[in-house]
Amino acid sequence: MDERSRNLVAYMVGWTGPIFVVTYLIFWIFLGHNYPPPKFVEMTAQQLVDNYYLKYGMQIKIGMTVSAVIGFLYLVWGCQLATMMRDPKGEMTWYSYMELAGAILTAWVLGACPAAWMACAQYAGKMHPDIILMMHTHTWFTYDMTYMITTVQLTGLGLYTVLNREQKMFPAWAGWGAIAVGIIFIPLSFIPYLPTGPFSVAGLWNFWIVWPTWGFLFFSVYSYYILKELKQRLRDSDRSKAKEKEMAYAAQK
């Protein structure tokens, strides 16, 4: 594969980030009826089944099915980012390994948890409500309380951005922002103990602040600079190829 083809493929892969976040927003938030999610900690099992899974059953199944697939685009985007974090010799560093490992595991959570919620919607009304509540609760705790895998990713990326003075792809403020986003995940640990208030599943901090901040301060910012860098590389390869053609044409004369 020549340089231009590699850069073109990389640029196309870079778009998996925006595609993921927009599609996931539509299907997980709106079609999955997570705006906000049901306050299951305050509900009985029957209330959860009746007022959520049976009420919006088909929409939840469709939303979570698509989310389970689209969630793994985060892995593709994370792999592209990790390759861009290689050192000048083209080798992976501990920064890039932290980013890559965090992206892989985060993608698993983003895909596996919607699959579990889809199963709840599939069997709601057919199985004992306590089983549905158990599965729903376990999945939400997994979704929120495994935040450390994403914090590891953001910390590796943030330290690379801030400490690597040679890299010009990402501004230092973006690195500090990534580290800050990793830190604000910490109150997600309080979810089992605080069924109401800002640190509950659907609370002001743990839902309305944490997740939009992750989406905009980290994901959107880095997606922008990734695409900007990859587009510049594609332009450079186009110029290089055009120059080679001109030199070859001149040599024939």
C-alpha positions, 0 to 999 in steps of 0.5 A: 500500500502506497503512502497516499492509500495508507493516509486515505484509509487512516482518514476514513478510519478517523471518521469512525469516531464521529459516526460512533458518537452520533449514532450511539447518541440517537440509539442509546439515548433516545430510542433506548429511552435513557434521557434520563435512564429509569431510576431503577434503584427506587423501583420495584422489579415489577415497576421497572418491567411495566414502566420501562421494558414493556412500555418501550420494549420494541424501541429499547430492543432496536436501540440497544441492538444498534448500540451493541454494534456501533459501540465497537467503533470506539475500538476502531477509533482508539486503534487509530489514535494509538497508531498516531501516538507512536514515538518517532521510531514508529514504536508503541510507548506506554502512553499509547498502550494505555490508550489502546488498552483503555479503548479496547475495554471501553468498547467492550462495555459500550457494546456488551452492556446494550446487548444485556439491556436488549435481552432484558427487553426481550424477556420482560414479561416472560421471566420473573421481574426480579431476574430482569431487575437483577440483570438491569442493575448488574449491567448499569453497575458494570456500565458506570462503575468500570469507569477506571478502564476509560480513566486509564485511557484518558490518563495515557492520552492526556500525559502523552499530549502534555508531556510529549513536547515534540508532538504537534497534533494535540494542544496541551489544554486538550491533554489536561481536559482528558485527564480532568474527564478521567477524574470526574468519573470517580463519583460513579462509584457512589451509585449503589449507595446514593439512589437519589441526588446528583450522584445517582444513576440519573443524577445531575453529576453522574449522568447530565455532567459526566457523560456530556463532558466525556463526549464534548471535552474529550471525544469531540476535541480529540476527534477534531484534531485527529481528523485535522492531522489525518487530512493534512497527511492526506494533502501532503501525500497528494502533493508528494504524488503530484510532484513525483508525476511532474518530475517523471514527466519532466524526465521524459522530456 
